[in-house]
């Protein structure tokens, strides 16, 4: 049936994931909610991936209310799900958790102490199939000001220094990742040009960090997305 990829803003696309899909001849469909396209019924797809964007999962717009409804349908139907940034927050919100401002905004590759942002996979979850082949901790790119509180039915798989809830799971096959592992060099340049918060930062430093981490970042993204596609049964193990 193929993979459904949902964009919340036009500039935030599948990036590294798209290359993986093309390499493996995987059928996929991209819908852009920001362009007025509708979130289709999830039961027509093998898996659903919802990407990031500047909205809040707390918004009461028709777009967000419908998005939350479709995510609930996805989870209720047992369809594999992966949420990135807003897609993670929307997953938590749709499944009974809450979304609220984080104490600090995480933007770029480094925190206020100058160290790289990273996610630390909790010891009891290192064997989760999403993390197969990954080092621990994992460096990550961030662009968010909100975070989540999860329910007792959800699992916290990985934590961060400034934002505790970095990777969450609900049920057998629904995951949310607070940060971004999908950026290609082309996407990164578009974000630097377009995102208002990134435009306020030191572009030279951001570009230097991206270049320094390029190989590690790309390999991590390929492994994470590949692992999810295997969990979803779209790529055979």
TIVEX-760777 format. One record per residue (C-alpha): residue in three letters; y, z, x. Coordinates in nm, 2 decimals, decimal comma. Layout:
# residues N
+------+--------+--------+--------+
! fiba !      Y !      Z !      X !
+------+--------+--------+--------+
!  ALA !      Y !      Z !      X !
...
+------+--------+--------+--------+
This chain:
# residues 237
+------+--------+--------+--------+
! fiba !      Y !      Z !      X !
+------+--------+--------+--------+
!  UNK !   0,00 !   0,00 !   0,00 !
!  UNK !   0,23 !   0,04 !   0,30 !
!  UNK !   0,49 !   0,29 !   0,42 !
!  UNK !   0,81 !   0,37 !   0,24 !
!  UNK !   1,12 !   0,44 !   0,46 !
!  UNK !   1,42 !   0,59 !   0,28 !
!  UNK !   1,77 !   0,57 !   0,44 !
!  UNK !   2,03 !   0,81 !   0,33 !
!  UNK !   2,31 !   0,63 !   0,52 !
!  UNK !   2,30 !   0,27 !   0,64 !
!  UNK !   2,34 !   0,34 !   1,01 !
!  UNK !   2,05 !   0,59 !   1,03 !
!  UNK !   1,74 !   0,36 !   1,04 !
!  UNK !   1,38 !   0,39 !   1,16 !
!  UNK !   1,46 !   0,30 !   1,52 !
!  UNK !   1,17 !   0,39 !   1,75 !
!  UNK !   0,94 !   0,41 !   1,44 !
!  UNK !   1,01 !   0,04 !   1,35 !
!  UNK !   0,89 !  -0,07 !   1,69 !
!  UNK !   0,56 !   0,12 !   1,63 !
!  UNK !   0,52 !  -0,03 !   1,29 !
!  UNK !   0,57 !  -0,39 !   1,42 !
!  UNK !   0,33 !  -0,33 !   1,71 !
!  UNK !   0,06 !  -0,21 !   1,48 !
!  UNK !   0,13 !  -0,47 !   1,21 !
!  UNK !   0,19 !  -0,20 !   0,95 !
!  UNK !   0,33 !  -0,30 !   0,62 !
!  UNK !   0,65 !  -0,11 !   0,53 !
!  UNK !   0,95 !  -0,12 !   0,30 !
!  UNK !   1,30 !   0,02 !   0,37 !
!  UNK !   1,53 !   0,12 !   0,09 !
!  UNK !   1,90 !   0,22 !   0,16 !
!  UNK !   2,02 !   0,47 !  -0,09 !
!  UNK !   2,37 !   0,45 !   0,06 !
!  UNK !   2,38 !   0,09 !  -0,04 !
!  UNK !   2,29 !   0,17 !  -0,40 !
!  UNK !   1,92 !   0,09 !  -0,38 !
!  UNK !   1,69 !   0,31 !  -0,58 !
!  UNK !   1,42 !   0,55 !  -0,45 !
!  UNK !   1,11 !   0,38 !  -0,58 !
!  UNK !   0,81 !   0,56 !  -0,73 !
!  UNK !   0,62 !   0,71 !  -0,44 !
!  UNK !   0,27 !   0,66 !  -0,58 !
!  UNK !   0,30 !   0,29 !  -0,48 !
!  UNK !   0,30 !   0,38 !  -0,11 !
!  UNK !   0,06 !   0,53 !   0,14 !
!  UNK !   0,32 !   0,76 !   0,29 !
!  UNK !   0,70 !   0,83 !   0,26 !
!  UNK !   0,95 !   0,89 !   0,54 !
!  UNK !   1,30 !   1,01 !   0,44 !
!  UNK !   1,57 !   0,98 !   0,71 !
!  UNK !   1,89 !   1,17 !   0,78 !
!  UNK !   2,25 !   1,13 !   0,65 !
!  UNK !   2,57 !   1,32 !   0,59 !
!  UNK !   2,49 !   1,44 !   0,24 !
!  UNK !   2,37 !   1,79 !   0,17 !
!  UNK !   2,05 !   1,86 !  -0,02 !
!  UNK !   2,27 !   2,10 !  -0,23 !
!  UNK !   2,48 !   1,81 !  -0,36 !
!  UNK !   2,46 !   1,75 !  -0,73 !
!  UNK !   2,52 !   1,38 !  -0,71 !
!  UNK !   2,29 !   1,14 !  -0,90 !
!  UNK !   2,17 !   1,01 !  -0,57 !
!  UNK !   2,06 !   1,35 !  -0,44 !
!  UNK !   1,92 !   1,48 !  -0,76 !
!  UNK !   1,70 !   1,17 !  -0,79 !
!  UNK !   1,60 !   1,19 !  -0,42 !
!  UNK !   1,48 !   1,55 !  -0,47 !
!  UNK !   1,29 !   1,45 !  -0,78 !
!  UNK !   1,11 !   1,17 !  -0,59 !
!  UNK !   1,03 !   1,40 !  -0,30 !
!  UNK !   0,88 !   1,65 !  -0,54 !
!  UNK !   0,67 !   1,37 !  -0,69 !
!  UNK !   0,56 !   1,27 !  -0,34 !
!  UNK !   0,44 !   1,62 !  -0,26 !
!  UNK !   0,28 !   1,68 !  -0,60 !
!  UNK !   0,08 !   1,36 !  -0,56 !
!  UNK !  -0,04 !   1,47 !  -0,21 !
!  UNK !   0,12 !   1,16 !  -0,05 !
!  UNK !   0,19 !   1,22 !   0,33 !
!  UNK !   0,56 !   1,29 !   0,39 !
!  UNK !   0,79 !   1,31 !   0,69 !
!  UNK !   1,15 !   1,42 !   0,66 !
!  UNK !   1,40 !   1,38 !   0,94 !
!  UNK !   1,72 !   1,60 !   0,94 !
!  UNK !   1,85 !   1,56 !   0,58 !
!  UNK !   1,50 !   1,44 !   0,49 !
!  UNK !   1,36 !   1,78 !   0,62 !
!  UNK !   1,62 !   1,98 !   0,43 !
!  UNK !   1,56 !   1,78 !   0,11 !
!  UNK !   1,18 !   1,85 !   0,14 !
!  UNK !   1,24 !   2,22 !   0,16 !
!  UNK !   1,49 !   2,21 !  -0,13 !
!  UNK !   1,26 !   2,00 !  -0,34 !
!  UNK !   0,97 !   2,24 !  -0,28 !
!  UNK !   1,16 !   2,56 !  -0,38 !
!  UNK !   1,33 !   2,66 !  -0,05 !
!  UNK !   1,70 !   2,67 !   0,01 !
!  UNK !   1,96 !   2,50 !   0,23 !
!  UNK !   2,27 !   2,67 !   0,37 !
!  UNK !   2,52 !   2,63 !   0,66 !
!  UNK !   2,37 !   2,72 !   1,01 !
!  UNK !   2,56 !   2,97 !   1,22 !
!  UNK !   2,65 !   2,69 !   1,46 !
!  UNK !   2,65 !   2,31 !   1,43 !
!  UNK !   2,39 !   2,15 !   1,65 !
!  UNK !   2,53 !   1,82 !   1,77 !
!  UNK !   2,42 !   1,61 !   2,07 !
!  UNK !   2,17 !   1,69 !   2,34 !
!  UNK !   2,30 !   2,02 !   2,46 !
!  UNK !   2,39 !   2,36 !   2,31 !
!  UNK !   2,69 !   2,57 !   2,39 !
!  UNK !   2,52 !   2,71 !   2,70 !
!  UNK !   2,49 !   2,37 !   2,85 !
!  UNK !   2,11 !   2,36 !   2,82 !
!  UNK !   1,93 !   2,08 !   2,64 !
!  UNK !   1,84 !   2,14 !   2,28 !
!  UNK !   1,46 !   2,19 !   2,24 !
!  UNK !   1,20 !   2,28 !   1,98 !
!  UNK !   0,94 !   2,53 !   2,07 !
!  UNK !   0,61 !   2,47 !   1,90 !
!  UNK !   0,46 !   2,81 !   1,79 !
!  UNK !   0,14 !   2,89 !   1,97 !
!  UNK !  -0,06 !   2,91 !   1,65 !
!  UNK !   0,05 !   2,56 !   1,56 !
!  UNK !   0,01 !   2,37 !   1,89 !
!  UNK !  -0,32 !   2,22 !   1,75 !
!  UNK !  -0,15 !   2,07 !   1,45 !
!  UNK !  -0,22 !   1,69 !   1,46 !
!  UNK !   0,16 !   1,62 !   1,45 !
!  UNK !   0,19 !   1,75 !   1,80 !
!  UNK !  -0,11 !   1,58 !   1,97 !
!  UNK !  -0,02 !   1,48 !   2,32 !
!  UNK !   0,32 !   1,65 !   2,32 !
!  UNK !   0,46 !   1,89 !   2,59 !
!  UNK !   0,60 !   2,22 !   2,47 !
!  UNK !   0,89 !   2,27 !   2,44 !
!  UNK !   1,02 !   1,93 !   2,33 !
!  UNK !   1,38 !   1,81 !   2,40 !
!  UNK !   1,56 !   1,69 !   2,09 !
!  UNK !   1,88 !   1,53 !   1,97 !
!  UNK !   2,07 !   1,71 !   1,69 !
!  UNK !   2,33 !   1,61 !   1,44 !
!  UNK !   2,34 !   1,88 !   1,17 !
!  UNK !   2,54 !   2,17 !   1,04 !
!  UNK !   2,29 !   2,31 !   0,78 !
!  UNK !   1,96 !   2,47 !   0,80 !
!  UNK !   1,69 !   2,59 !   0,56 !
!  UNK !   1,50 !   2,90 !   0,44 !
!  UNK !   1,14 !   2,82 !   0,36 !
!  UNK !   0,91 !   2,97 !   0,10 !
!  UNK !   0,60 !   3,17 !   0,16 !
!  UNK !   0,39 !   2,86 !   0,09 !
!  UNK !   0,55 !   2,67 !   0,38 !
!  UNK !   0,47 !   2,70 !   0,75 !
!  UNK !   0,72 !   2,72 !   1,03 !
!  UNK !   0,57 !   2,51 !   1,31 !
!  UNK !   0,85 !   2,50 !   1,56 !
!  UNK !   1,17 !   2,70 !   1,63 !
!  UNK !   1,50 !   2,65 !   1,81 !
!  UNK !   1,75 !   2,87 !   2,00 !
!  UNK !   2,05 !   2,81 !   1,77 !
!  UNK !   1,86 !   2,71 !   1,45 !
!  UNK !   1,53 !   2,87 !   1,39 !
!  UNK !   1,37 !   2,63 !   1,14 !
!  UNK !   1,32 !   2,32 !   1,34 !
!  UNK !   0,98 !   2,18 !   1,22 !
!  UNK !   0,82 !   2,29 !   0,89 !
!  UNK !   0,51 !   2,19 !   0,70 !
!  UNK !   0,41 !   2,23 !   0,33 !
!  UNK !   0,06 !   2,15 !   0,21 !
!  UNK !  -0,17 !   1,95 !   0,42 !
!  UNK !   0,04 !   1,65 !   0,52 !
!  UNK !   0,42 !   1,71 !   0,44 !
!  UNK !   0,64 !   1,77 !   0,74 !
!  UNK !   1,01 !   1,81 !   0,81 !
!  UNK !   1,18 !   1,78 !   1,14 !
!  UNK !   1,54 !   1,91 !   1,17 !
!  UNK !   1,64 !   1,69 !   1,46 !
!  UNK !   1,61 !   1,32 !   1,56 !
!  UNK !   1,34 !   1,16 !   1,76 !
!  UNK !   1,40 !   0,80 !   1,63 !
!  UNK !   1,70 !   0,69 !   1,83 !
!  UNK !   1,70 !   0,36 !   2,03 !
!  UNK !   1,98 !   0,27 !   2,27 !
!  UNK !   2,12 !   0,03 !   2,01 !
!  UNK !   2,12 !   0,29 !   1,73 !
!  UNK !   2,27 !   0,55 !   1,96 !
!  UNK !   2,57 !   0,33 !   2,04 !
!  UNK !   2,62 !   0,27 !   1,66 !
!  UNK !   2,61 !   0,64 !   1,60 !
!  UNK !   2,86 !   0,71 !   1,88 !
!  UNK !   3,10 !   0,45 !   1,72 !
!  UNK !   3,05 !   0,56 !   1,36 !
!  UNK !   2,97 !   0,92 !   1,32 !
!  UNK !   3,29 !   1,13 !   1,30 !
!  UNK !   3,15 !   1,44 !   1,47 !
!  UNK !   3,00 !   1,24 !   1,76 !
!  UNK !   3,33 !   1,05 !   1,80 !
!  UNK !   3,50 !   1,39 !   1,87 !
!  UNK !   3,27 !   1,46 !   2,16 !
!  UNK !   3,26 !   1,34 !   2,52 !
!  UNK !   3,11 !   0,99 !   2,49 !
!  UNK !   3,04 !   0,96 !   2,86 !
!  UNK !   2,85 !   1,29 !   2,87 !
!  UNK !   2,65 !   1,20 !   2,56 !
!  UNK !   2,56 !   0,86 !   2,71 !
!  UNK !   2,47 !   1,01 !   3,04 !
!  UNK !   2,23 !   1,26 !   2,87 !
!  UNK !   2,07 !   0,99 !   2,66 !
!  UNK !   2,01 !   0,78 !   2,97 !
!  UNK !   1,87 !   1,07 !   3,17 !
!  UNK !   1,63 !   1,16 !   2,89 !
!  UNK !   1,55 !   0,80 !   2,78 !
!  UNK !   1,19 !   0,78 !   2,89 !
!  UNK !   1,09 !   1,13 !   2,78 !
!  UNK !   1,27 !   1,09 !   2,45 !
!  UNK !   1,12 !   0,75 !   2,37 !
!  UNK !   0,77 !   0,87 !   2,46 !
!  UNK !   0,81 !   1,18 !   2,24 !
!  UNK !   0,93 !   0,97 !   1,95 !
!  UNK !   0,64 !   0,73 !   1,98 !
!  UNK !   0,39 !   1,01 !   1,99 !
!  UNK !   0,54 !   1,20 !   1,70 !
!  UNK !   0,56 !   0,90 !   1,47 !
!  UNK !   0,22 !   0,77 !   1,58 !
!  UNK !   0,07 !   1,11 !   1,51 !
!  UNK !   0,22 !   1,12 !   1,16 !
!  UNK !   0,09 !   0,77 !   1,09 !
!  UNK !  -0,26 !   0,88 !   1,19 !
!  UNK !  -0,23 !   1,19 !   0,97 !
!  UNK !  -0,13 !   0,95 !   0,68 !
!  UNK !  -0,43 !   0,73 !   0,76 !
!  UNK !  -0,20 !   0,43 !   0,82 !
!  UNK !  -0,31 !   0,41 !   1,19 !
!  UNK !  -0,68 !   0,47 !   1,24 !
!  UNK !  -0,77 !   0,75 !   1,49 !
+------+--------+--------+--------+
